[in-house]
């Protein structure tokens, strides 16, 4: 049963964001340290989880406030079983709208489920999940849809990192990889400005990855290299230029270089 109160989460907090995990599939290295479950990502038991104070390192109790998920395919029963009874925004393609209406009627007691559809022209396969806690934001990027087959019958991969509340309200505290700015930009391409304002409340300075997002539409300068293949081309060309320069000067491990020791998702 998903969400039992005595379930022990393998990962209570993750501020490093340096690993990629796999889902626990029965019989396929389910006990390996790199294999996790959806409950590990959400942070059970139920809506209460445990994090660490990013300043003192002390373990603190935190509570899940809201969930935002994008998915190509989903099973509403799986969604309700997997997430606590908190406000959920689920973004999916604009198909089966009539079925979605029936689902909403069937689960009308869970009024906290909001289903948003991609624009008609959109072909988005992104799996971006945002878990807003009282103490931090957990950003998750995965390959899994929200249905039992992807979690119980297929091998999927996940990356996630926790970001603490920001100490300033006026300036975005971002990383050398511009993780926060790119996260907000991509989220705004899916939602409205009001829906994404809460993302400014967090400190992204410890992010060590780049986001390569796919946004439907026709792009030209100055946004030509912000998305998709052009974004990846830009990052790889910058990386190899810095690598060659570092190799020539024997300074390729310079931690001040934003292109050193970072990953792209």
Secondary structure as UniProt FT lines:
FT   TURN            2..3
FT   TURN            5..6
FT   STRAND          21..23
FT   TURN            26..27
FT   TURN            30..31
FT   TURN            33..34
FT   STRAND          35..36
FT   HELIX           38..42
FT   TURN            46..47
FT   STRAND          48..52
FT   TURN            54..56
FT   STRAND          59..70
FT   HELIX           76..82
FT   STRAND          87..92
FT   HELIX           97..106
FT   TURN            107..109
FT   TURN            111..112
FT   STRAND          113..117
FT   TURN            120..121
FT   STRAND          128..133
FT   STRAND          136..142
FT   HELIX           148..152
FT   STRAND          157..165
FT   TURN            176..177
FT   HELIX           179..190
FT   HELIX           193..196
FT   HELIX           197..201
FT   TURN            205..206
FT   STRAND          209..210
FT   TURN            221..222
FT   TURN            224..225
FT   HELIX           228..249
FT   TURN            252..253
FT   TURN            255..256
FT   TURN            258..259
FT   STRAND          263..264
//
